[in-house]
């Protein structure tokens, strides 16, 4: 057994040994992952783990923890084991079958929130989150913008179930309307033409070559439909860029997260449509990669 030997009597001993084990199987940031796993399992924050490093683990705890360690060694993502992921300072439920939130999506959300707060219009704001996944985008915006209705769509019933749970957890389900369907499919009879302030999306953008080379931890666990964006990775962008003007207000905008090296072609698609202003905004993520594109509909 992994954690039932005498040398794993305490939290501190377990922390050191599991970190070493995770490193040996090439898990990135093994120390941090061990801290997160123990924090979840022991219901302690990072400081409490170290303050209680001499606390002995019960045999029952050791067996339960071993099962979780074995799952991680099999490259099950930590978020699917703990069922948690932090985003925008909030805790979100994550379940297998739904895309795991990434930190770079915070850039997309932050830029949209900034622009919504600056809007001069005193009218009620209406936006759409296309492909909501766990609901992180819609819920984060609902948290920071008071007078708003958000339509959150997804083709996956599982994703919408998880997103609703997250909305209820963060007490904003009264601001969000969940609709099942592919991109603009659920709009019929629900969303009027030229009625939206924003259409925001983090669509699938992994191209065929990159998808083939994705780590097994990602490709073998996360849903392909939320990752794969077609041969060139921009299938969804074509549809979003073409379909958005019909539903945006004058001066409404689209906000898109894009993959590395996709900004140029996405910008070209936007300008080619001739429905958007030429001053397309580009923003980099924490790693310096151009990650967010914002374009305003022509008046």
C-alpha positions as CSV (number, residue, x, y, z in Angstrom):
1,X,0.0,0.0,0.0
2,X,1.2,3.5,-0.8
3,X,0.3,5.5,2.3
4,X,-0.3,2.9,5.0
5,X,3.3,2.2,5.8
6,X,4.8,3.5,9.1
7,X,6.6,6.3,7.4
8,X,3.3,7.8,6.4
9,X,1.9,8.3,9.9
10,X,1.7,12.1,9.7
11,X,0.4,14.8,7.3
12,X,4.0,16.1,6.9
13,X,5.4,12.7,6.0
14,X,2.6,12.1,3.5
15,X,3.1,15.5,2.0
16,X,6.8,14.9,1.3
17,X,6.3,11.3,0.0
18,X,3.4,12.1,-2.3
19,X,5.2,15.1,-3.8
20,X,8.2,12.8,-4.5
21,X,5.9,10.2,-6.0
22,X,4.1,12.7,-8.3
23,X,7.4,14.0,-9.4
24,X,8.6,10.5,-10.3
25,X,5.6,10.0,-12.7
26,X,6.2,13.4,-14.3
27,X,3.2,15.3,-12.9
28,X,3.8,19.0,-13.4
29,X,4.1,21.1,-10.1
30,X,4.0,17.9,-7.9
31,X,4.4,19.9,-4.7
32,X,1.4,22.2,-5.5
33,X,-0.7,19.3,-6.6
34,X,0.0,17.4,-3.4
35,X,-1.0,20.5,-1.4
36,X,-4.2,20.8,-3.3
37,X,-5.0,17.1,-2.9
38,X,-4.4,17.1,0.8
39,X,-6.2,20.4,1.3
40,X,-9.3,19.0,-0.4
41,X,-9.1,15.6,1.4
42,X,-8.3,17.0,4.9
43,X,-10.6,20.1,4.5
44,X,-7.6,22.4,5.4
45,X,-6.1,25.3,3.6
46,X,-2.4,25.3,2.7
47,X,-1.3,27.0,5.9
48,X,-3.3,24.5,8.0
49,X,-1.6,21.6,6.3
50,X,1.8,22.8,7.4
51,X,0.6,23.9,10.9
52,X,-0.8,20.4,11.4
53,X,2.1,18.5,9.8
54,X,2.6,16.3,12.9
55,X,-1.0,15.3,13.0
56,X,-1.3,11.5,12.6
57,X,-3.5,10.1,9.8
58,X,-6.1,7.6,10.7
59,X,-6.0,4.2,8.9
60,X,-9.3,5.0,7.2
61,X,-7.9,8.3,5.9
62,X,-4.8,6.6,4.6
63,X,-6.9,4.1,2.6
64,X,-9.1,6.8,1.1
65,X,-6.1,9.0,0.3
66,X,-4.4,6.1,-1.4
67,X,-7.3,5.7,-3.8
68,X,-7.1,9.4,-4.7
69,X,-3.3,9.1,-5.2
70,X,-3.7,6.1,-7.5
71,X,-6.2,8.0,-9.6
72,X,-3.8,10.9,-10.0
73,X,-1.0,8.5,-10.9
74,X,-3.2,7.1,-13.7
75,X,-3.3,10.7,-15.0
76,X,-6.9,11.5,-14.0
77,X,-6.8,15.3,-13.8
78,X,-6.7,16.6,-10.2
79,X,-9.9,18.7,-10.8
80,X,-11.9,15.5,-11.6
81,X,-10.6,13.9,-8.4
82,X,-11.3,16.9,-6.1
83,X,-14.3,18.1,-8.2
84,X,-13.1,21.7,-7.6
85,X,-11.3,24.5,-9.6
86,X,-10.8,28.1,-8.5
87,X,-11.6,30.8,-11.1
88,X,-11.7,34.6,-10.5
89,X,-11.3,33.9,-6.8
90,X,-14.4,31.7,-6.7
91,X,-14.7,27.9,-6.2
92,X,-16.3,26.0,-9.0
93,X,-17.6,22.4,-9.2
94,X,-15.9,20.4,-11.9
95,X,-17.1,16.9,-13.0
96,X,-15.8,14.5,-15.6
97,X,-17.4,15.1,-19.0
98,X,-17.0,18.9,-18.7
99,X,-14.0,21.0,-19.7
100,X,-11.7,22.0,-16.9
101,X,-11.5,25.8,-16.5
102,X,-8.1,27.4,-17.4
103,X,-6.7,30.5,-15.8
104,X,-6.2,32.3,-19.1
105,X,-9.9,32.5,-19.5
106,X,-9.8,35.0,-16.6
107,X,-8.4,37.5,-19.1
108,X,-11.4,37.2,-21.3
109,X,-13.8,37.6,-18.4
110,X,-11.9,40.6,-16.9
111,X,-11.8,42.5,-20.2
112,X,-15.6,42.0,-20.7
113,X,-16.4,43.1,-17.1
114,X,-14.3,46.2,-17.6
115,X,-16.2,47.2,-20.7
116,X,-19.6,46.4,-19.2
117,X,-18.9,48.7,-16.2
118,X,-18.0,51.5,-18.6
119,X,-21.1,51.3,-20.7
120,X,-23.1,54.6,-20.5
121,X,-26.4,53.0,-21.2
122,X,-28.6,52.8,-18.1
123,X,-30.7,50.0,-19.6
124,X,-30.6,46.4,-18.4
125,X,-27.6,44.5,-19.9
126,X,-28.2,41.3,-21.9
127,X,-25.3,39.0,-22.9
128,X,-24.8,35.5,-24.2
129,X,-22.1,33.0,-23.1
130,X,-21.7,30.5,-26.0
131,X,-20.5,27.1,-24.8
132,X,-20.7,27.8,-21.1
133,X,-19.1,24.6,-19.9
134,X,-19.0,24.7,-16.1
135,X,-20.5,28.2,-16.2
136,X,-17.4,30.1,-15.1
137,X,-17.7,32.9,-17.6
138,X,-21.4,33.6,-17.0
139,X,-21.2,33.2,-13.3
140,X,-18.1,35.4,-12.9
141,X,-19.8,38.2,-14.9
142,X,-23.0,37.8,-12.9
143,X,-20.9,38.2,-9.8
144,X,-19.5,41.6,-10.9
145,X,-22.3,43.1,-12.9
146,X,-25.5,43.9,-11.1
147,X,-28.2,44.6,-13.6
148,X,-27.7,41.8,-16.2
149,X,-29.4,38.8,-17.8
150,X,-27.0,36.2,-19.2
151,X,-28.0,33.5,-21.6
152,X,-25.6,30.6,-21.2
153,X,-25.7,28.0,-23.9
154,X,-24.1,24.6,-24.4
155,X,-24.6,21.6,-26.6
156,X,-23.8,19.3,-23.7
157,X,-26.6,18.5,-21.2
158,X,-23.9,17.4,-18.7
159,X,-22.2,20.8,-18.9
160,X,-25.5,22.7,-18.3
161,X,-26.2,20.5,-15.3
162,X,-22.9,21.3,-13.8
163,X,-23.2,25.0,-14.7
164,X,-26.6,25.2,-13.0
165,X,-25.2,23.7,-9.8
166,X,-22.4,26.3,-9.9
167,X,-24.9,29.1,-10.5
168,X,-26.9,27.9,-7.5
169,X,-23.8,27.6,-5.4
170,X,-22.9,31.3,-6.1
171,X,-26.5,32.5,-5.7
172,X,-26.8,33.9,-9.3
173,X,-29.1,31.5,-11.0
174,X,-31.8,34.3,-11.2
175,X,-29.5,36.2,-13.5
176,X,-28.7,33.3,-15.9
177,X,-30.9,31.5,-18.4
178,X,-29.4,28.1,-19.5
179,X,-30.2,26.9,-23.0
180,X,-29.2,23.6,-24.6
181,X,-28.0,23.6,-28.2
182,X,-25.1,24.4,-30.6
183,X,-24.0,28.0,-30.7
184,X,-27.0,30.1,-32.0
185,X,-29.3,27.1,-32.3
186,X,-31.1,27.8,-28.9
187,X,-31.7,31.5,-29.8
188,X,-34.9,30.9,-31.8
189,X,-37.9,32.1,-29.8
190,X,-35.6,33.1,-26.9
191,X,-33.4,36.0,-28.1
192,X,-34.5,38.8,-30.3
193,X,-32.5,40.3,-33.1
194,X,-30.1,43.2,-32.2
195,X,-30.9,42.8,-28.5
196,X,-27.6,41.8,-27.0
197,X,-24.8,43.9,-25.6
198,X,-22.2,41.2,-25.7
199,X,-21.6,37.7,-27.2
200,X,-18.7,36.1,-25.3
201,X,-17.2,32.7,-26.0
202,X,-14.3,30.4,-25.3
203,X,-15.0,27.9,-28.0
204,X,-13.1,24.7,-28.9
205,X,-9.9,25.8,-30.8
206,X,-7.5,22.9,-30.8
207,X,-6.6,22.0,-34.4
208,X,-6.1,18.5,-35.7
209,X,-2.4,18.3,-35.5
210,X,-2.3,19.8,-32.0
211,X,-5.2,17.5,-30.9
212,X,-3.2,14.4,-31.9
213,X,-0.3,15.6,-29.8
214,X,-2.3,16.6,-26.7
215,X,-1.1,14.9,-23.5
216,X,-3.1,11.8,-22.7
217,X,-4.2,13.4,-19.4
218,X,-6.1,16.0,-21.4
219,X,-7.1,14.0,-24.5
220,X,-8.0,10.9,-22.5
221,X,-10.2,12.7,-19.9
222,X,-11.7,16.0,-21.1
223,X,-14.5,16.0,-23.7
224,X,-13.3,16.2,-27.3
225,X,-16.3,18.3,-28.2
226,X,-15.0,21.1,-25.9
227,X,-11.4,20.9,-27.2
228,X,-11.4,20.1,-30.9
229,X,-12.1,23.0,-33.2
230,X,-11.8,21.3,-36.6
231,X,-8.8,20.7,-38.9
232,X,-7.6,24.3,-38.6
233,X,-9.1,24.9,-35.1
234,X,-11.4,27.7,-36.1
235,X,-14.7,26.1,-37.1
236,X,-16.6,27.7,-34.3
237,X,-15.1,31.1,-34.8
238,X,-16.4,31.2,-38.4
239,X,-19.9,30.5,-37.2
240,X,-19.7,32.9,-34.2
241,X,-18.2,35.8,-36.3
242,X,-20.8,35.3,-39.0
243,X,-23.8,34.9,-36.8
244,X,-23.2,37.5,-34.1
245,X,-24.1,40.7,-35.9
246,X,-27.7,39.6,-36.3
247,X,-28.1,39.6,-32.5
248,X,-25.8,42.4,-31.3
249,X,-27.0,45.9,-30.6
250,X,-25.4,48.9,-32.2
251,X,-22.0,49.1,-30.4
252,X,-22.4,45.6,-29.0
253,X,-19.3,43.5,-29.2
254,X,-18.0,39.9,-29.5
255,X,-15.3,38.8,-27.1
256,X,-13.5,35.6,-27.9
257,X,-10.7,33.5,-26.3
258,X,-8.4,32.2,-29.0
259,X,-5.6,29.6,-29.3
260,X,-2.0,30.5,-29.6
261,X,-1.1,31.8,-33.1
262,X,-4.8,32.2,-34.1
263,X,-5.2,35.9,-33.5
264,X,-4.2,37.0,-37.1
265,X,-6.7,34.7,-38.8
266,X,-9.5,35.5,-36.4
267,X,-8.9,39.2,-36.9
268,X,-9.0,38.6,-40.7
269,X,-12.3,36.7,-40.4
270,X,-13.8,39.6,-38.4
271,X,-12.8,42.3,-40.8
272,X,-13.8,40.3,-43.9
273,X,-17.4,40.1,-42.6
274,X,-17.6,43.9,-42.8
275,X,-20.0,43.9,-39.9
276,X,-17.5,45.0,-37.3
277,X,-15.4,48.1,-36.7
278,X,-11.8,48.0,-37.9
279,X,-10.2,48.7,-34.5
280,X,-10.2,45.1,-33.2
281,X,-8.8,44.8,-29.7
282,X,-6.2,42.2,-28.8
283,X,-5.1,41.2,-25.3
284,X,-2.3,38.9,-24.1
285,X,-2.6,36.3,-21.3
286,X,-0.3,35.8,-18.3
287,X,2.3,34.1,-20.6
288,X,2.4,36.9,-23.1
289,X,0.3,34.9,-25.7
290,X,-2.3,36.9,-27.6
291,X,-5.4,35.3,-26.1
292,X,-8.5,37.5,-26.3
293,X,-10.1,39.3,-29.3
294,X,-12.8,41.9,-29.0
295,X,-14.7,43.4,-31.9
296,X,-17.5,45.9,-32.0
297,X,-20.5,45.7,-34.3
298,X,-20.8,48.7,-36.7
299,X,-23.6,51.1,-35.9
